[in-house]
Amino acid sequence: MTLSDALVEARKSSRVCPQPQQWARLYEMLPNKTRRGAGWTPALPLILAAWWEASDLAKATRLREHLEWAQTQGVLAEVYDFLRDLPEDQWHRQGE
């Protein structure tokens, strides 16, 4: 399991990121999150009000940051399994 494998899974069929509720679940899987001033490391998923303001590119970039964090924290395999098992209707796709 590599970061590249996870990115391929996350991008297939014009996927951008999980739908908000699922993305929040993924974020909860990430260990060692830390508060940094007014924000977090890694940054919060682009959900709630941010969902409507963020572009597909911004969402895809943020998801990549979460996958990179999962890799550095040793939980990439679990995150990959979570993404792989998400039903297709739980993904946001480009242009939706």
C-alpha positions as CSV (number, residue, x, y, z in Angstrom):
1,M,0.0,0.0,0.0
2,T,1.5,3.3,-1.1
3,L,0.4,6.9,-1.2
4,S,0.1,6.5,-5.0
5,D,-2.3,3.6,-4.6
6,A,-4.5,5.7,-2.3
7,L,-4.5,8.6,-4.7
8,V,-5.4,6.4,-7.6
9,E,-8.4,5.1,-5.6
10,A,-9.4,8.6,-4.6
11,R,-9.3,9.9,-8.1
12,K,-10.9,7.1,-10.2
13,S,-14.1,7.8,-12.0
14,S,-13.7,11.6,-11.7
15,R,-13.8,11.4,-7.9
16,V,-12.8,14.6,-6.0
17,C,-13.3,13.6,-2.3
18,P,-15.8,11.8,-0.1
19,Q,-19.1,13.4,0.6
20,P,-19.0,15.6,3.7
21,Q,-20.2,13.0,6.3
22,Q,-17.8,10.4,5.0
23,W,-14.9,12.9,4.8
24,A,-15.5,13.8,8.5
25,R,-15.3,10.0,9.3
26,L,-12.0,9.8,7.4
27,Y,-10.6,12.8,9.3
28,E,-11.5,11.2,12.6
29,M,-9.3,8.3,11.6
30,L,-6.2,10.5,11.4
31,P,-4.1,10.3,14.6
32,N,-2.1,13.0,16.2
33,K,-4.0,16.0,15.0
34,T,-2.9,19.2,16.7
35,R,-4.3,22.7,17.2
36,R,-2.3,25.4,15.4
37,G,-3.6,28.9,16.3
38,A,-7.1,29.1,14.9
39,G,-6.7,25.9,12.8
40,W,-5.5,22.3,12.9
41,T,-2.7,20.2,11.5
42,P,-3.7,18.5,9.3
43,A,-6.3,21.1,8.2
44,L,-9.9,20.3,8.7
45,P,-11.8,18.7,5.7
46,L,-13.6,21.2,3.5
47,I,-17.1,20.4,4.8
48,L,-20.0,22.4,6.3
49,A,-20.0,26.0,5.1
50,A,-16.5,25.4,3.4
51,W,-18.1,22.7,1.2
52,W,-20.0,25.3,-0.8
53,E,-17.1,27.8,-1.1
54,A,-14.3,25.4,-2.0
55,S,-13.5,24.4,-5.5
56,D,-13.1,20.8,-6.6
57,L,-9.3,21.5,-6.9
58,A,-9.2,22.7,-3.3
59,K,-11.2,19.7,-2.1
60,A,-8.9,17.3,-4.0
61,T,-5.8,19.0,-2.6
62,R,-7.1,18.9,1.0
63,L,-7.9,15.2,0.6
64,R,-4.4,14.6,-0.7
65,E,-3.0,16.4,2.5
66,H,-5.1,14.0,4.6
67,L,-3.7,11.0,2.7
68,E,-0.2,12.2,3.1
69,W,-0.8,12.7,6.9
70,A,-2.2,9.2,7.1
71,Q,1.0,7.9,5.4
72,T,3.3,9.7,7.8
73,Q,1.2,8.5,10.8
74,G,1.2,4.9,9.7
75,V,-2.6,4.6,9.1
76,L,-2.6,4.8,5.3
77,A,-3.7,1.2,4.9
78,E,-6.8,1.7,7.1
79,V,-7.7,4.9,5.3
80,Y,-7.2,3.3,1.9
81,D,-9.6,0.4,3.0
82,F,-12.1,3.0,4.1
83,L,-12.0,4.8,0.8
84,R,-12.1,1.6,-1.2
85,D,-15.2,0.4,0.7
86,L,-17.1,3.7,0.3
87,P,-20.2,3.3,-1.9
88,E,-20.0,5.2,-5.2
89,D,-22.8,7.5,-4.0
90,Q,-20.7,8.6,-1.1
91,W,-18.2,10.3,-3.4
92,H,-18.2,13.9,-4.7
93,R,-17.3,13.9,-8.4
94,Q,-15.8,16.7,-10.6
95,G,-18.4,19.1,-11.7
96,E,-21.2,18.0,-9.4
